[in-house]
């Protein structure tokens, strides 16, 4: 990536804050029954947290699939994140894709609400790892 240590720390902190800010949008979206939008934000909250972890570890990706693959390789297979947590990130990507691009996908409260707490925990775990390594 060609970043200095200070630049890397700044980008990591920015992405982590972006993850937390994006997650904070969920309550407004769910209160207004905007389930597709909430799913989009849940995915992006995880994506920003994952990208912060990857950047902190000097791992660059150019695509969302690349981020998913690198997260799996460097964090799930090494048991830093569980298979379930890796699956959550993958499932959110697919839900987001379907919700954003498929004319036939409709998401409902029952699809979205069970994802909120696992995503909150996912981001908190990423934050702990980042802060312990900074």
N, C-alpha and C positions, 0 to 999 in steps of 0.2 A: 504493500500500500504506500510505502514511501513516507510515512508520517514519523515525525520526531516523537519521543516519549510524551512530551507535553501536549502535542497536537492529538496524539492518540487518546490520552486521558480526557482531553476536552471533548473529543467526538464521542467517546464512550459515555461521558456524563450527559452530553446532549441527547444521545439516543435513549439513555435510561430515563431521563426526564420526559422525553417524548412518549415513551412507553407508559409512564405513570399518568401523564396528561391525557393521553388517548384513552386509557382505561377510565379516567374520571368522567368521560363523556357518556359512559354506558348507562348510568342512572337516568340521565335526561332522555336518552333514546328509549329505554325500557318503560319509563313512565308514560311515554307517548306512543307505546306499542309499535315502535319502528324497529321491528325485529331484524330485517335484512341489514339495516344500517348498524344496529348493535353488533351483529355478527361480524360485519366488516371491521368495526372498531376493536372487537375482541381479538380478531386475527392480527390487526396491525399493532395492537399493544404488545402481543407476544413477539411479533416480528421485530419491533424496535428493540425489545429486550434481548432477543437472540442476536440481532446485529451488533448490539453493544458487547455482548460476550465474545462474539467472533472477532470483532475489531480489537478488543482488549488482548486477545490471544494471537493477533497477527494473521488472522484468517480472512481473506477477502472473497467475496462472491459477487456475481453480477446479476443474479436472478433470485426470485423467491424460492424456486426449486433448489437452487444452489445453496441458499441459506438453510433450507430444510435438510438437505443432504449433509452439509457440513456440521450442522447442529447434531444430527444423528451420529455422525462419525466421531466427533470430538467430545460430545457430552453424553449421549445416550449409551453408546457402546462401551463407554468408560464408566458407566453407572454413576455419573455426576447428576444426571436427570434420569428418571425411571423410563421404562418403555411406555408406561401410561402417559407420562408427561410429553414424551416425544410424539406419541400418537395424538395427543390433544393438539399439538402444534400442527401436525399434518391434517387432522380432521378439520381444524379451523380454516386452514388454507383451502381445502376442498369446499367447505360450506361457503366461504367468502367468494370463491370462484363461481360457484353455482348461483349464489344470491346476487352477485354483481352482473353475471353474463348470461344466465339462462332465463329465458322468458317463462319457463314453466316451473321454476323453483319458488316456492312460497315457504317462508320460515315463520314459525309461530312461537308463542311464549314458551311452550313446552320444549321447543328445540333450543332456545337461547338461555333461559334462566339457569338450567343446570350447569352451564359452562362458565358462569360468572365467577363463582368461588374458585374453581380450579385455575382460572386465568389469573385471578388475584394472587393465588399462592405461587403460580409459575413466575410472575413478575417479581414477587417478593424474594423468591429463591434466587433468581438471576441477580437481583440487586445485592443480596448478601454475598454472592460469589464475586461480584464486581468490586464491592467495597472491601472485601477481604484481600483482594489482589492489587488494589490501587496503592 
